[in-house]
Amino acid sequence: MTDVDPSRSVRPQPIQAIAHALGLSPEEVIPYGWLKAKISLHALDQVRSKPTGRYVLVTAMNPTPLGEGKTTTAIGLAMALNQLGYRTAVTLRQPSLGPVFGVKGGGTGGGRAQLIPMEDINLHFTGDAHAVAAAHNLLSAFLDNHLFHGNSLDLDPQGSFWPRAMGLGDRALREIRLSEEEAGGRSNRFVITEASEVMAVLALAKDYHDLKARLGRIVVGVTRSGAAVTAEQLGCVGSMAVLLKDALAPNLVQTLEGTPALVHTGPFGNIAHGNCSVLADAIALRCADFVVTEAGFGSDLGAEKFFNIKCRASGFKPDVAVVVATLRALKLQGGAGPAKAGAPLPPDLTGPNQDALAKGFANLNQHIANVKRHGVPVVVAVNVFKEDPPAELEWVREQSIKAGAIEAALSTHWADGGRGAEHLAAAVVKACEQPSQFRYLYDLSWPIRKKIETIATTMYGADHVLFEPDAERQMERAERWGFGALPICMAKTPFSLSHDPSLKGRPTNFTVPIKELRILAGAGFLTAVCSGIQLMPGLPKKPAGERIDLDPASGAVVGLF
């Protein structure tokens, strides 16, 4: 079975029926054809007084480059909860065109646990990502135009650090040189759209007022006297907001089994805050008994940012977190492998390997501990592949409970859809009966250095943090400009608990190097960038785009999976 087979074998429900299942009226839904729609922001006003449903976060251990099925688990769990009689919605990020045509391919789940219309969601969808890139680049153009026409704000051209943005990966654009005549010949760069601060703003904004306020706070550069210059001072916030007007409304689609899915915004989990929009969750939580949401990569990245950035912005508190694990990821963390995207898995990852499994469990143990440090009950979901030895699956389940999980369940949602995740759903319902004692990892009033060190030593297990000279200067400037009380967004590799992808398992005796600190005042956080992190991905030797094609006879998209 390929992923495209199930998506084309079902008869989807009209999008109006999906909206009706959430209790939304026709006036609150803006159809984009038969199978997708936007939910008007007026819908939130209508449901704001309703009690919120149970809030379930899906996170994971450190993955292999192939991914461990976190998105499929979120979708399968939502479908299973729906089958158990609970009105359920799943909220997810929109896939990025960069990975779609680069390493990963499509990002809408797989097997019998996926979203439809798969092709639309993976490609242009409702145009939100394009709107983000347009708004981002409009600000870039206004900045250069200001410098060209007299520079009344006395901006330092070499201190103007606002980049360009593009929705595809292209390593040649990591460093560019602007026109000598038009922009002073200064250096600039591109970031992928999902790493744009405008994407983060869209994901965290609560309404149009908040959107404009956040856009206005974006810092684009510094004057020659050392003061911050914002987008508001350049006079383009209104135009940026107009470009983002429709993009702020969450998108509504469905799973293969007709469970409502809100897919909105796409900040990356390793270089941005890695969660879908606050608005998608706000609407879903008041329309459903359970809302299942997914955070990018492992608990050291997306979940930590969910807890300490997104929950601060939204005010919502999670009831339970599901940590996804697989035998192959555990064995990789235990020294087996390697695993490489696009290549067959080696036998020591797919076959029996109790030694590597036992060594790699230390990684999962840390992720369970990371969630529990935030006071949130943990359920481990062991995502089952057909070649997995049953004895090893049961061993992981038992060890997960010993490590502090309330329950651990085997899940076969990829092969069996919602029915394959019913044990997991029952475990989640059970865990929600225990009160969540949710707490943040750090206090916002702490110095920037202390917040970064707390994340690195507590969530990663680092001994120390080394701040490079540029990062030291940028921390001092952030404090001086009044941004010291913002939360921290760490940018690091997803493949290790540490900053180094080669350090597997539960590394010890390492130091995390911070090469720079970026001020994202509009988004409302500071990004601490570890050495080796790029904000503009490159294409692999064999890009996924080589197998993507358009069938000229039928007009169908092929090769997305």
C-alpha positions in Angstrom: 0.0 0.0 0.0 1.3 3.4 -0.9 0.2 6.6 0.8 -1.6 7.8 -2.3 -3.8 4.7 -2.5 -5.9 5.3 0.6 -6.3 9.0 -0.1 -7.8 8.3 -3.5 -9.9 5.3 -2.4 -12.2 7.1 0.1 -15.1 9.3 -0.7 -14.5 12.6 1.3 -17.3 14.4 3.0 -18.2 17.9 1.8 -16.3 20.5 3.8 -19.6 21.9 5.1 -20.3 18.6 6.7 -16.9 18.6 8.5 -17.6 22.2 9.7 -21.1 21.1 10.9 -19.4 18.3 13.0 -17.6 21.0 14.9 -20.8 23.0 15.4 -19.8 25.7 13.0 -22.5 27.5 11.1 -22.3 28.0 7.3 -21.7 31.7 7.9 -18.5 30.9 9.8 -16.9 28.9 7.1 -15.4 30.2 3.8 -15.2 27.3 1.3 -12.2 27.0 -1.0 -13.8 24.4 -3.2 -15.5 21.2 -2.0 -12.8 19.8 0.3 -11.1 22.7 2.1 -12.2 25.9 3.8 -11.1 28.7 6.0 -12.8 29.3 9.4 -13.8 32.9 9.8 -12.3 34.6 12.9 -15.9 35.6 13.8 -16.4 31.9 14.7 -14.1 32.4 17.7 -16.3 35.2 19.0 -19.3 32.9 18.8 -17.8 30.1 20.7 -15.5 32.0 23.1 -17.8 31.4 26.1 -17.8 27.6 25.6 -15.7 25.5 27.9 -12.4 24.2 26.4 -11.9 20.5 25.5 -9.0 18.3 26.5 -5.7 19.5 25.0 -3.4 16.6 23.9 0.1 17.3 22.7 1.9 14.8 20.4 5.7 14.9 20.6 8.4 12.3 20.2 11.9 11.0 21.0 14.7 12.1 18.7 13.9 10.7 15.3 15.7 9.1 12.5 16.0 11.1 9.3 13.0 9.2 8.1 10.7 10.5 10.8 8.9 8.3 13.4 5.3 9.0 12.5 4.4 11.8 14.8 2.0 13.3 12.3 0.4 10.0 11.6 0.1 9.3 15.3 -1.7 12.6 15.9 -4.1 11.9 13.0 -4.6 8.3 14.1 -5.2 9.2 17.7 -7.8 11.9 16.7 -9.6 9.4 14.5 -9.6 6.8 17.3 -10.9 9.3 19.9 -13.7 10.1 17.4 -14.5 6.4 17.1 -14.7 6.1 20.9 -17.5 8.7 20.8 -15.6 11.9 21.6 -16.0 14.9 19.3 -12.3 15.3 18.3 -10.3 17.6 16.1 -6.6 17.5 15.1 -4.6 20.7 14.6 -1.4 20.5 12.6 1.1 22.7 10.8 1.0 23.1 7.0 3.7 21.2 5.2 6.6 23.3 3.7 7.4 23.3 0.0 11.1 23.1 0.9 11.0 19.6 2.5 8.2 18.5 0.0 10.6 19.0 -2.9 13.8 18.4 -0.9 14.3 15.5 1.5 11.0 14.6 3.1 8.3 14.6 0.4 4.7 15.1 1.5 3.8 16.0 5.1 0.1 15.1 5.5 0.5 11.8 7.3 0.5 8.4 5.6 -1.1 5.1 5.1 -4.6 5.1 6.6 -3.7 8.0 8.9 -3.5 11.0 6.6 -5.3 14.2 5.7 -7.2 14.9 2.5 -7.0 16.6 0.0 -3.4 15.4 0.2 -2.1 17.1 -2.9 -3.6 20.5 -2.1 -2.4 20.6 1.5 1.2 19.7 0.5 1.4 22.2 -2.3 -0.2 25.7 -2.4 -3.2 24.8 -0.2 -5.0 28.2 0.4 -1.9 30.3 -0.3 -1.0 31.2 3.3 2.7 30.5 2.9 2.8 32.7 -0.2 1.1 35.5 1.7 3.8 35.2 4.4 6.6 35.4 1.9 5.0 38.4 0.2 4.5 40.3 3.5 8.0 39.4 4.6 9.6 40.6 1.3 7.4 43.8 1.3 9.1 44.7 4.5 12.5 44.0 2.9 11.6 46.3 0.0 10.4 49.1 2.3 13.7 48.8 4.3 15.8 49.2 1.2 13.6 51.9 -0.2 14.0 53.9 3.0 17.8 53.7 2.7 17.6 54.7 -1.0 15.4 57.8 -0.3 17.4 59.6 2.2 17.4 57.3 5.2 15.6 59.8 7.6 15.8 57.2 10.4 19.6 57.2 10.1 19.7 53.4 9.8 23.1 51.8 9.6 23.0 50.0 6.2 25.4 47.4 7.6 23.3 47.0 10.7 20.1 46.2 8.8 19.6 42.5 9.4 16.1 41.9 8.0 16.5 39.1 5.3 14.5 38.0 2.3 12.3 34.9 2.4 11.4 32.2 -0.1 9.3 29.0 0.3 11.8 26.6 -1.3 15.2 25.4 -0.2 18.2 26.9 -2.0 21.6 27.0 -0.4 22.9 29.5 -2.9 20.7 32.2 -1.3 22.2 31.8 2.2 24.4 34.8 1.5 23.7 37.4 -1.2 25.0 40.8 -2.2 22.5 43.6 -2.8 22.8 46.2 -5.5 25.6 48.7 -4.9 23.5 51.6 -6.2 20.2 50.7 -4.7 21.1 49.3 -1.3 24.6 50.3 -0.5 26.1 47.1 -1.7 25.5 45.4 1.7 25.3 41.7 2.3 21.9 40.0 2.9 20.5 36.5 2.9 17.3 34.5 2.4 15.6 32.4 5.0 13.0 29.7 4.1 9.5 31.1 4.6 8.8 28.8 7.6 11.8 30.4 9.4 10.5 33.9 8.7 9.5 36.0 11.7 6.3 36.8 9.8 5.3 33.1 9.9 5.9 33.0 13.6 3.8 36.2 14.0 1.0 34.6 12.0 1.2 31.4 14.2 1.0 33.3 17.5 -1.4 36.2 16.7 -4.8 36.0 18.5 -6.7 38.4 16.2 -6.2 41.2 13.7 -5.3 43.7 16.4 -2.6 41.4 17.8 -1.4 40.6 14.2 -0.8 44.3 13.5 0.8 45.0 16.9 3.2 42.0 16.4 4.1 43.1 12.9 4.8 46.6 14.1 7.3 45.3 16.8 9.5 43.5 14.3 13.0 44.8 14.6 14.6 45.2 11.1 17.9 46.9 12.0 19.8 49.5 14.1 20.5 53.2 13.7 24.0 54.5 13.7 23.5 55.7 17.3 22.5 52.1 18.4 18.7 52.3 18.6 16.4 49.6 17.3 14.4 50.3 14.1 11.0 48.5 13.7 8.6 47.7 10.9 6.2 50.3 12.4 8.7 53.0 11.8 9.0 52.1 8.2 5.3 52.6 7.6 4.4 49.2 6.0 2.6 47.4 8.8 -0.9 48.1 7.3 0.2 46.8 3.9 1.7 43.6 5.5 -1.5 43.0 7.5 -3.6 43.4 4.3 -1.4 40.7 2.6 -2.0 38.4 5.7 -5.7 39.2 6.1 -7.0 35.9 4.7 -4.0 33.9 5.9 -4.8 34.6 9.5 -8.0 32.5 9.3 -7.3 28.7 10.1 -7.8 26.2 7.3 -10.2 23.3 7.7 -9.8 19.9 6.0 -10.5 16.3 7.1 -8.8 13.0 7.8 -9.5 9.8 5.7 -12.2 9.0 8.3 -13.8 12.4 8.2 -12.3 13.7 11.5 -12.0 17.5 11.4 -8.5 18.8 10.9 -7.3 22.4 11.2 -4.1 22.9 9.3 -2.6 26.3 9.8 0.9 28.0 9.7 4.1 26.1 9.4 7.0 27.3 11.6 9.8 24.7 11.5 10.5 22.8 14.7 14.3 23.0 14.7 14.8 26.7 13.7 11.4 28.2 14.6 8.9 27.4 17.3 7.5 24.4 15.5 3.7 24.5 16.3 0.5 25.3 14.4 -1.4 28.5 15.1 -2.8 29.7 18.4 -6.1 30.5 16.5 -6.5 27.0 15.2 -6.2 25.6 18.7 -8.4 28.3 20.2 -11.3 27.5 17.8 -10.9 23.7 18.0 -10.7 23.7 21.8 -14.1 25.3 22.0 -15.7 23.1 19.4 -14.4 19.6 20.5 -14.1 17.4 23.5 -10.5 16.5 22.6 -8.0 18.5 20.5 -4.9 16.6 19.4 -2.0 18.9 18.3 1.5 18.0 17.2 4.8 19.8 17.9 7.8 19.5 15.6 10.5 16.9 16.2 11.2 15.8 19.8 10.4 17.1 23.2 13.7 18.9 23.3 12.5 21.1 20.4 8.8 21.4 19.5 7.4 20.4 22.8 9.7 22.6 24.9 8.6 25.6 22.6 5.0 24.5 22.8 5.1 24.6 26.6 7.2 27.8 27.0 6.3 29.9 24.0 3.0 28.8 22.6 1.2 28.1 25.9 2.4 31.5 27.2 0.9 33.2 24.1 -2.4 31.3 24.1 -3.0 30.8 27.8 -4.0 27.2 27.2 -2.6 24.4 29.3 -2.1 20.8 28.0 -3.8 17.9 29.7 -1.5 15.1 28.5 1.4 14.6 26.2 2.0 11.6 23.9 5.6 10.8 23.3 6.0 8.8 20.0 8.7 6.2 19.8 9.7 3.5 17.3 12.0 0.5 17.6 14.2 1.8 14.7 14.7 5.2 16.4 15.5 3.6 19.7 18.1 1.3 18.0 19.6 4.2 16.1 20.0 6.1 19.4 21.6 2.9 20.8 24.3 2.8 18.1 22.7 0.9 15.3 22.4 2.3 11.8 23.0 4.6 10.2 19.7 5.6 8.7 19.6 7.8 5.6 16.6 9.4 3.9 15.9 7.7 0.5 18.0 4.6 1.3 16.9 1.2 2.7 17.2 0.8 6.4 20.1 -1.5 7.5 19.2 -4.9 9.1 20.4 -3.9 12.6 17.6 -1.2 12.6 14.8 -3.4 11.3 15.6 -6.8 12.7 16.0 -8.0 16.3 18.7 -6.0 18.2 18.0 -6.0 21.9 21.4 -4.5 22.8 21.0 -1.4 20.7 17.3 -1.1 21.9 18.3 -1.2 25.5 21.1 1.4 25.0 18.8 3.7 23.0 16.0 3.6 25.6 18.0 6.2 27.5 17.0 8.7 24.8 13.3 8.0 25.3 13.7 8.1 29.1 15.0 11.7 28.7 12.0 12.7 26.6 9.6 11.3 29.1 11.4 13.2 31.9 11.3 16.4 29.7 7.6 16.4 29.6 7.1 15.5 33.2 9.3 18.4 34.2 6.5 20.6 32.8 4.0 18.8 35.1 2.2 17.1 32.2 1.2 13.4 32.3 2.9 11.2 29.7 1.6 8.5 27.5 4.1 6.7 25.2 2.9 5.7 21.7 5.0 2.9 20.2 4.4 3.3 16.5 4.5 -0.2 15.0 6.1 -1.2 11.7 5.3 -4.5 10.1 8.8 -5.9 10.6 9.0 -5.0 14.4 9.6 -8.0 16.7 6.7 -8.4 19.1 8.9 -9.1 22.1 10.8 -5.9 21.6 7.6 -3.9 21.3 6.4 -5.3 24.6 9.7 -4.6 26.2 9.6 -0.9 25.2 6.0 -0.6 26.5 6.9 -2.1 29.9 10.1 0.0 30.2 8.2 3.2 29.3 5.8 2.7 32.2 8.8 2.0 34.5 10.3 5.3 33.3 7.3 7.3 34.4 4.7 7.1 31.6 1.1 6.6 32.9 0.6 4.1 30.0 2.3 3.0 26.9 0.3 1.6 23.9 1.2 0.0 20.7 -0.4 1.7 17.7 -0.9 0.5 14.2 -2.8 3.6 12.8 -0.7 3.7 9.6 -2.0 0.3 8.6 -5.4 0.3 10.4 -6.5 3.9 10.7 -8.4 5.0 13.8 -9.1 1.4 14.8 -5.3 0.8 15.1 -5.0 3.6 17.6 -7.9 2.7 20.0 -5.6 1.4 22.7 -3.6 4.6 22.5 -6.8 6.7 22.6 -8.0 4.8 25.7 -4.7 5.5 27.4 -5.0 9.2 26.6 -8.5 9.3 28.1 -7.2 7.6 31.2 -4.3 10.0 31.5 -6.7 13.0 31.2 -8.4 11.8 34.4 -5.3 12.8 36.3 -4.9 16.5 36.9 -2.2 18.2 34.9 0.2 20.3 37.1 1.4 22.3 34.1 4.3 24.6 34.8 6.8 26.6 32.7 10.5 25.6 32.6 11.8 29.0 33.4 10.6 32.5 34.6 10.6 35.2 32.0 12.2 37.6 34.4 15.4 35.5 34.5 18.4 36.9 32.5 18.7 35.6 28.9 21.8 33.6 29.7 20.1 31.8 32.6 17.1 30.9 30.5 19.2 29.4 27.7 21.4 27.5 30.2 18.3 26.1 31.9 17.0 24.7 28.6 20.3 23.3 27.6 21.1 21.7 31.0 17.6 20.5 31.8 16.1 19.5 28.5 19.3 18.4 26.7 21.5 17.2 29.6 24.3 19.6 28.7 27.0 20.4 31.3 27.6 24.0 30.0 26.7 26.6 27.4 29.4 28.5 25.5 28.3 31.9 24.2 30.4 33.0 21.2 31.4 36.7 21.1 28.6 37.7 18.6 26.0 36.0 20.9 27.4 37.8 23.9 27.1 41.2 22.2 23.6 40.3 20.9 22.4 39.3 24.4 23.7 42.6 25.8 21.9 44.5 23.1 18.6 42.6 23.6 18.7 43.4 27.3 19.5 47.1 26.6 16.6 47.4 24.1 14.2 45.9 26.7 13.7 42.4 25.2 15.3 40.5 28.1 12.0 39.2 29.4 11.1 37.3 26.2 11.0 33.5 26.1 13.7 31.6 24.2 13.4 29.7 20.9 16.4 27.3 20.5 17.6 26.5 17.0 19.5 23.2 17.0 19.6 19.8 15.3 16.6 17.5 15.8 18.6 14.3 15.6 20.3 14.4 19.0 19.4 15.7 22.4 22.6 17.8 22.1 23.6 20.3 19.4 25.6 17.6 17.6 23.7 15.1 15.4 26.4 12.5 15.9 25.8 12.3 19.7 23.2 9.6 20.1 21.3 8.2 23.1 21.4 10.4 26.2 24.7 12.3 25.7 26.7 13.6 28.7 29.7 15.8 29.3 29.0 18.2 26.4 28.8 21.9 25.9 26.2 23.6 23.8 27.7 26.5 21.6 25.5 29.5 20.9 26.7 31.4 17.9 24.1 34.1 17.8 21.0 35.5 19.4 18.3 36.9 17.2 15.6 39.3 18.4 12.1 38.3 17.1 10.2 41.0 19.0 7.2 40.7 16.8 6.9 36.9 17.3 7.7 37.6 21.0 10.8 35.5 21.5 14.6 35.4 21.2 16.1 32.8 19.0 19.4 31.2 20.3 21.1 29.6 17.3 23.5 26.7 17.9 26.5 26.2 15.7 25.8 24.4 12.4 22.2 25.5 12.0 21.0 27.0 8.7 17.8 29.0 8.2 17.8 28.3 4.5 17.9 24.5 3.7 19.7 23.1 0.7 18.5 20.3 -1.6 19.9 16.8 -1.2 21.8 15.0 -3.9 18.6 13.3 -5.0 15.8 15.8 -4.2 12.3 14.4 -3.7 11.2 16.8 -6.5 12.8 14.5 -9.0 10.0 11.9 -8.5 7.1 14.4 -8.3 5.3 14.8 -11.6 2.0 15.8 -13.3 0.2 13.0 -15.2 -0.7 14.8 -18.5 -3.6 12.4 -19.2 -5.5 12.8 -15.9 -4.0 16.0 -14.5 -3.2 14.1 -11.3 -0.1 14.8 -9.1 2.1 11.8 -8.7 5.2 11.1 -6.6 4.4 13.2 -3.6 4.9 10.1 -1.4 
